[in-house]
Amino acid sequence: MALISSSMQTLQKIASNSVDRAAECLSKQNIQTLSAKDQKLKLQSYRLEYLEQNAVSMSNGMSVASLQNHQNFIYNLDRSITRQEMIIQEWQTMAQQLTVIWQQCQRKKMSYDVLIERAGKKADVIALKKDQKSTDEFANARSAVLMMKQSVHHD
């Protein structure tokens, strides 16, 4: 029984380490995703500021070259924002996959927890029965001794 318990505790520890590693990976992935979202917001904010700053220039008249540069710059910003959205999607997908892995590790660890708890309860019941048997044997032996003493005194 002790060997089984020791083996189960070893497996439980391995499972616990797996849960910790999976949680760490998930946390790092979530941080990367948040960082990518922040970067996207910065790009969008920069785009809006650039449009606002150049609105005055455009209303006052711009050369064709300046207008083309402006349009190219906005186009490149839009492409960067789109790429950032794709990165966010990829990283969110990875975070979802890492969540599934973490949940699987967690379930495995919890299974070992339950098995160890059951084994402990079973060992407690066996120990309790053994103690009860010893107590009963002692009480029976004591009763037998007392009865023998009483029969000796009555004879």
C-alpha positions in Angstrom: 0.0 0.0 0.0 2.8 2.4 0.8 4.5 1.7 -2.5 1.2 2.5 -4.4 0.8 5.7 -2.3 4.4 6.7 -3.0 4.0 6.0 -6.7 0.8 8.0 -6.8 2.4 10.9 -5.0 5.2 10.9 -7.5 2.7 10.9 -10.3 0.8 13.6 -8.6 3.9 15.7 -8.2 4.7 15.3 -11.9 1.2 16.3 -12.8 1.4 19.3 -10.5 4.7 20.3 -12.3 2.9 19.9 -15.6 0.1 22.2 -14.4 2.6 24.8 -13.3 4.5 24.7 -16.6 1.2 24.9 -18.6 0.0 27.8 -16.5 3.3 29.6 -17.0 3.2 29.1 -20.8 -0.5 30.3 -20.9 0.4 33.3 -18.8 3.3 34.3 -21.2 1.0 33.8 -24.2 -1.7 36.0 -22.6 0.9 38.7 -21.9 2.1 38.5 -25.6 -1.5 38.8 -26.8 -2.2 41.8 -24.6 1.1 43.4 -25.8 0.0 42.8 -29.4 -3.4 44.4 -28.7 -1.7 47.3 -27.1 0.5 47.7 -30.2 -2.6 47.6 -32.4 -4.2 50.4 -30.3 -1.0 52.5 -30.6 -1.0 52.0 -34.4 -4.6 53.0 -34.6 -4.1 56.0 -32.4 -1.1 57.1 -34.4 -3.1 56.7 -37.7 -5.8 58.9 -36.3 -3.4 61.6 -35.1 -1.6 61.5 -38.5 -5.0 62.0 -40.3 -5.9 64.8 -38.0 -2.6 66.6 -38.4 -2.7 66.3 -42.2 -6.3 67.3 -42.5 -5.3 71.0 -42.3 -2.6 70.5 -44.9 -5.0 68.8 -47.2 -7.6 71.5 -46.8 -5.1 74.2 -47.6 -3.9 72.3 -50.6 -1.2 69.7 -51.1 1.1 68.8 -53.9 0.3 65.6 -55.7 3.6 64.1 -54.4 2.7 65.0 -50.8 -0.8 63.6 -51.3 0.6 60.3 -52.7 3.1 60.1 -49.8 0.2 60.7 -47.3 -1.9 58.0 -49.0 1.0 55.6 -49.1 1.8 56.2 -45.4 -1.9 55.6 -44.5 -2.0 52.5 -46.6 1.2 51.2 -44.9 -0.3 52.0 -41.5 -3.5 50.1 -42.4 -1.4 47.1 -43.5 0.5 47.2 -40.2 -2.8 47.3 -38.3 -4.2 44.4 -40.4 -1.0 42.4 -39.7 -1.3 43.2 -36.0 -4.9 41.9 -36.1 -3.7 38.7 -37.6 -1.0 38.3 -35.0 -3.6 38.9 -32.3 -5.8 36.2 -33.8 -2.9 33.7 -34.0 -1.9 34.4 -30.4 -5.4 34.2 -29.2 -5.7 30.8 -30.9 -2.4 29.7 -29.2 -3.8 30.9 -25.9 -6.9 28.9 -26.4 -4.8 25.8 -27.2 -2.7 26.4 -24.2 -5.8 26.8 -22.1 -7.0 23.3 -23.2 -3.5 21.9 -22.4 -3.6 23.5 -18.9 -7.1 22.2 -18.3 -6.0 18.6 -19.3 -3.0 18.8 -17.0 -5.3 20.2 -14.2 -7.8 17.3 -14.7 -5.0 14.7 -14.6 -3.6 16.2 -11.4 -7.1 16.3 -9.8 -7.5 12.6 -10.7 -4.3 11.8 -8.8 -5.6 13.9 -5.9 -8.8 11.9 -5.8 -7.0 8.6 -6.1 -4.6 9.5 -3.3 -7.5 10.7 -1.1 -9.4 7.5 -1.7 -6.3 5.4 -1.0 -5.8 7.4 2.2 -9.4 6.8 3.3 -9.1 3.1 2.5 -5.9 2.9 4.6 -7.6 4.7 7.4 -10.5 2.3 7.4 -8.1 -0.7 7.4 -6.1 0.8 10.3 -9.3 1.5 12.2 -10.5 -2.1 11.7 -7.1 -3.4 12.8 -7.2 -1.2 15.9 -10.8 -2.3 16.6 -9.7 -6.0 16.2 -6.8 -5.5 18.6 -9.1 -3.7 21.1 -11.7 -6.5 20.8 -9.0 -9.2 21.3 -7.6 -7.4 24.3 -11.1 -7.1 25.8 -11.9 -10.7 25.1 -8.6 -11.8 26.6 -9.1 -9.7 29.7 -12.7 -11.0 30.1 -11.4 -14.5 29.8 -8.7 -13.8 32.5 -11.3 -12.3 34.8 -13.7 -15.2 34.3 -10.9 -17.6 35.1 -10.1 -15.7 38.2 -13.7 -15.7 39.3 -14.1 -19.4 38.7 -10.9 -20.1 40.6 -12.2 -18.0 43.6 -15.6 -19.7 43.5 -14.1 -23.2 43.5 
